Amino acid sequence: MRDRWEPGQLVVSTAGRDRGRFYLVLEKAPDNRVCVADGEMRRVANPKRKNEKHLMPCLEVNAAINQKIRAGHRVTDQEIRAALKGIAGNQTGFSAAGDCPELLLTD
């Protein structure tokens, strides 16, 4: 069984000022928290620690970033931005937003 929070996994914030913002998971932190970054407002050097209840996990995991984190190598903000940019164009290993159908809803 796959862990719910994989490094490199695409997630979207469902609560807080950053609601609707895409992130990639960097690691599972203690206290039901997940460290996430988007490479812009939340950089790898200072990731956002979000309560896992306030994140919606998507099925897709960016394989390159996942392997890099698991190997103990450093991931750059540029790599995270490129991976997130590929969400719309399906260019970096993510499938279309169909894995997160709730993203298509607007308030």
Phi, psi and omega per residue, in radians:
M1 nan 2.345 -3.106
R2 -1.370 2.466 3.083
D3 -1.112 2.575 -3.100
R4 -1.159 -0.554 -3.085
W5 -2.085 1.654 3.131
E6 -1.597 2.479 3.001
P7 -1.035 2.367 -3.121
G8 1.480 0.035 -3.130
Q9 -1.330 2.434 3.079
L10 -1.360 2.284 3.070
V11 -2.382 2.825 3.058
V12 -2.274 2.422 3.127
S13 -1.285 2.331 -3.135
T14 -1.926 -0.057 -3.124
A15 -2.614 2.681 3.109
G16 1.729 -3.119 -3.133
R17 -1.137 -0.390 -3.125
D18 -1.660 0.326 -3.116
R19 -0.929 2.295 3.133
G20 1.550 -0.054 -3.110
R21 -1.501 2.420 3.111
F22 -1.472 2.503 3.067
Y23 -2.447 2.892 2.928
L24 -1.982 2.464 3.117
V25 -1.305 2.291 3.034
L26 -1.706 -0.767 3.110
E27 -2.887 2.826 3.024
K28 -1.555 2.152 -3.140
A29 -1.743 2.906 3.091
P30 -1.163 2.988 3.062
D31 1.111 0.692 3.114
N32 0.991 0.638 3.122
R33 -2.012 2.692 3.109
V34 -2.261 2.279 3.094
C35 -1.505 2.121 -3.100
V36 -2.248 2.725 3.102
A37 -2.550 2.674 3.068
D38 -2.088 -0.060 3.103
G39 1.420 -0.091 3.137
E40 -2.065 -1.414 -3.134
M41 -1.310 -0.628 3.089
R42 -2.046 1.836 -3.075
R43 -1.579 2.904 -3.124
V44 -1.060 -0.618 -3.122
A45 -1.186 -0.431 -3.118
N46 -2.452 1.231 -3.068
P47 -1.223 2.743 3.081
K48 -1.398 2.293 3.055
R49 -1.754 1.797 -3.091
K50 -1.820 2.509 2.995
N51 -1.124 2.344 -3.083
E52 -1.096 -0.386 3.072
K53 -1.183 -0.356 -3.087
H54 -1.741 0.276 3.096
L55 -2.200 2.476 3.026
M56 -1.878 1.981 3.137
P57 -1.318 2.462 3.008
C58 -1.760 2.826 -3.064
L59 -1.275 -0.490 -3.004
E60 -1.450 2.490 3.088
V61 -2.190 2.306 3.081
N62 -1.285 1.978 -3.016
A63 -1.098 -0.714 -3.092
A64 -1.128 -0.775 -3.136
I65 -1.225 -0.679 3.104
N66 -1.027 -0.847 -3.131
Q67 -1.112 -0.700 -3.122
K68 -1.118 -0.797 3.138
I69 -1.146 -0.772 -3.137
R70 -1.126 -0.528 3.123
A71 -1.414 -0.107 3.121
G72 1.490 0.218 3.106
H73 -1.497 2.753 -3.116
R74 -1.431 2.363 3.077
V75 -1.758 2.414 -3.121
T76 -1.694 2.787 3.073
D77 -1.081 -0.621 3.134
Q78 -1.100 -0.700 3.111
E79 -1.141 -0.699 3.126
I80 -1.165 -0.764 3.106
R81 -1.063 -0.732 -3.139
A82 -1.120 -0.713 3.132
A83 -1.144 -0.760 3.133
L84 -1.198 -0.597 3.106
K85 -1.125 -0.550 -3.131
G86 -1.279 -0.122 -3.139
I87 -1.029 -0.856 -3.092
A88 -1.203 -0.703 -3.067
G89 -1.630 -0.050 -3.134
N90 0.944 0.809 -3.058
Q91 -1.837 -0.271 -3.019
T92 -2.164 0.518 3.042
G93 1.772 -0.067 3.068
F94 -1.605 2.528 2.998
S95 -1.446 3.111 -3.115
A96 -1.134 3.007 -3.079
A97 -1.120 0.033 3.112
G98 -1.070 -0.376 3.095
D99 -1.290 -0.299 3.104
C100 -2.286 1.237 -3.045
P101 -1.054 -0.434 -3.131
E102 -1.170 -0.324 3.140
L103 -1.158 -0.382 -3.096
L104 -1.362 -0.250 3.124
L105 -1.400 2.504 3.091
T106 -2.164 2.692 3.112
D107 -1.544 nan nan
